[in-house]
């Protein structure tokens, strides 16, 4: 049966832990120069990107190459998804010519329609609603720095309840962690996703807390995480959001008064959601976090394609 990864809604704890463990073991093998041959020769992974990318594109290329899978990349102008050609037609064509499709798009509906028409696994490499691959890499980074038991970890996310916050909150709730969201009124994680987060927490004994005050929210946290205040596609709202997010900047003072490590999925807007140079603070793991996107995606691809 075909497996997809278009969000975290249908991922259980056992499956998520398997993905994470496959990624961690692959990283360990790589670091120890163990040449673990996987049965992936002559397979092809297609990347269809409607949005620009640095880390996601490069980390998927690295992950596919590590697994012996040939990556083929298409930018928006080459495909014209939903414009020049129907989404369902593209999905059916790529099902005949590839073994895996990685989509980075604006609308979650695009990925869901593509998945319904695809015979090969489909990965959400970012949509307007979710960024589940970021969450996988982030959990690996947190487990490396704070310990493997996410149910003992408290993470504070300061900023917009965007796709990154949504997927990370879901991952934490599946694994039983504590996720604290601090944001101005009107920028919460959407209710339909909060309902799913609460459902996961009932199963895992995890916690989701909304705390407006970022200083209170950060108290005793193991991780402080932030993201840009205006995501791709929200550029026209940038100045309005800067005004509304005053007081929500993560800065040296906040980190110095906390035991927490600092995370950001990048790109960062220095002087806005973070103070200048914070990515280089001694509590920052931002660049190790970026590197772990490779290993999260190696684990995910191994899981979806049964490359054990």
Buried (B, 14 or more C-beta within 10 A) or exposed (E): EEEBBBBBEEBEBEBBBBBBBBBBBBBEBBEEEEEEEBEBEEBBBBBBBBBEBEBBBEBBBBBBEBBBBBBEBBEBEEBEBBEEEEBBEBBBEBBEEBBBBBBBBBBBBBBBBBBEBBEBBBBBBBBBBBBBBBBBBBBBBBBBBBEBEBEEBBBBBBBBBBBBBBBBBBBBBBBBBBBBBBBBEEBBBEEEBBEBBEEBBEEBEBBBEBBEEBBEBBBEBBBBBBBBBBBBEBEEEEEEBBEBBEEBBBEBEBBEEBEBBBBBBBEBBEEBBBBEEBBEBEBBBBEBBBBBBBBBBBBBBBBBBEBE
